[in-house]
Amino acid sequence: MKNYMKGLMVGGAMLLTACGGGTEQKEEKTVVDIFQFKVEIAEQFDELSQIYMETHPNIEINIETVGGGDDYGAALRAKMASGNEPTIFNVGGPQDVYDWQDKLVDLSDVELAGKAFDGALSGATLDEKVYGLPFTQEGYGFIYNKELLKKAGIDAKTINSYESLETAVKMLDSKKEELGLEAVFATAGKETWVTGLHYSNVALAQEFGSVFDAYNAKAVEFTYSDGMKQLFDLQIEYGRKPVNATDYSTQVERLFSMGKVAMTQQGNWAFGSIKGIDEELAKNIGFLPMPIVGAKENVLPVGIPMYWTVNKDSSEAQVKAAKDFLNWVYTSETGKDYVINKFNFIPPYKGFDGDNLQPKDPLAKDIMAFSEAGNTIPWVFMGYPTGWGMETLGVELQKYIDGQITWDEVLETAKTSWNESRKEK
């Protein structure tokens, strides 16, 4: 409500100023506050909003970004509780749509919704109403340094199973000194979104099959527990220590981008960070699969990371301005250029035609190659119970890394927490 009043005060007020002995009525200005999670595009998104405001002088856009190592979901809850509610914010999938349903504007009538690829809207659609517009398509796996593997005599094309990955890891480990490596992996144990969400998804996507099946599941069985443990142990044993002290910045910027490790579990969003440190290295990286024994092994998880939503408690003018801005970002020539060439997004919408509007970085190209080969699995972690992935499973995995608890104890706590959460749903 406070946000609504803010919109009325700024958007509805007529500002009068003296001008040549008379008065001049200035245009109304509508304020759109955006609370978004993608730290990798924070600077570029602000640039784009400045361009928009130059051609739309009656609109004021303020962007606040919380993400990376910070918990966006917890920050959004605090933001809403403070009464300083944003006009545009992000949700991740069915669980978030359920949690925030009372705040969400139906965006079914927005032009952009009609341009989304088949299935791209499904994670934010409820009762046939579209409550979120997808950011981008993303994928993750083991990002690897092609030159280091080549020097070690490893053909990356042959790595398509756990067995072949383990062989390559041991080969790299045996040549660490020769290759100038501190370790084979940079494993970000400090980041519970890396372990509790993304890592667990590799196994649970193959257990549940879709984000909706995860969202509706009353229990989690960890069907591929043995393979999940095997791959996790490999990253710990051959990871740079201490694993639980390794955050995103250390993992991507301090270790991988400086050539101190050969592999790291991350997504195509890390390309900008790598390029910012070593432009030549950024041209020579790629994705390896994250193989879980017993499940489909030669796969990358590919999905929609977040959706744009509009706050129902905003003023009518703010809601319209928010819809117009989101449309412009993905349909104007300026916006599309930023989406492809500045944000490095893989667009989930039609209309990005022409050579200058195709993804160019090697990680995006690998995602497209895995997709075209049918070697992808979905993102289901946005169907986990609220907080379960990061605050329960991710924390338990940190204890496992430190040797405080066993793998069976990790799973037991995670199963109990899931069951209890679903009883409340």
Secondary structure by P-SEA (a helix, b strand, c coil): caaaaaaaacccbbbbbbcccbbbbccbbbbbbbbbccccaaaaaaaaaaaaaaacccbbbbbbbbcccccaaaaaaaaaaacccccccccccaaaaaaacccccccccccccccccccccccccccccccbbbcccccccccccaaaaaaacccccccccaaaaaaaaaaaaaacccccccccccccccccccccccccccccccccccaaaaaacccccccaaaaaaaaaaaaaaacccccccccccccccccccccccccccccccaaaaaaaccaaaaacbbbbbbcccccccccccccccbbbbbbccccaaaaaaaaaaaaaacccaaaaaaaccccccccccccccccccccccaaaaaaaaaaaacccccccccccccccccccaaaaaaaaaaccccaaaaaaaaaaaaaaaaaac
